[in-house]
Amino acid sequence: MSFTHVLAVAPVMAIEPAVEWYERLFGRPADARPMDGLADWHISPYAWLQVFESPEQAGGTLVNLVVDDLDQALSDLADRGIGAGEIQPGAREVRFAAVRDPDGNRVTLIENPVAD
């Protein structure tokens, strides 16, 4: 079995407030709105984040996004009105910090120079 794409899904209470927040997170509008209650951001050619209106499942998603420069990413987010938690150290020079969408889904930004 082989896989060609990763589609992460963040269930939210209401789609429009969530889309507004994720537009600020990514610094751009959704790449697609394929149906009511769904928005897609194409993070890379093979990785998408979908925000899906599903009140009964909202708030428990964990998404990790790797960034080249964590300090710059957090500064950009602060400029867009999104505050992050403290920067945490990981193993082997990894650093990360998390933000939460309005429904409590956690998006962790990870700077991982070991992956280069």
Secondary structure as UniProt FT lines:
FT   STRAND          6..12
FT   HELIX           15..26
FT   STRAND          32..35
FT   TURN            36..37
FT   STRAND          38..44
FT   TURN            45..46
FT   STRAND          47..53
FT   TURN            55..59
FT   STRAND          62..67
FT   HELIX           70..79
FT   TURN            80..81
FT   STRAND          88..89
FT   TURN            92..93
FT   STRAND          95..100
FT   TURN            102..103
FT   STRAND          106..111
FT   HELIX           113..115
//
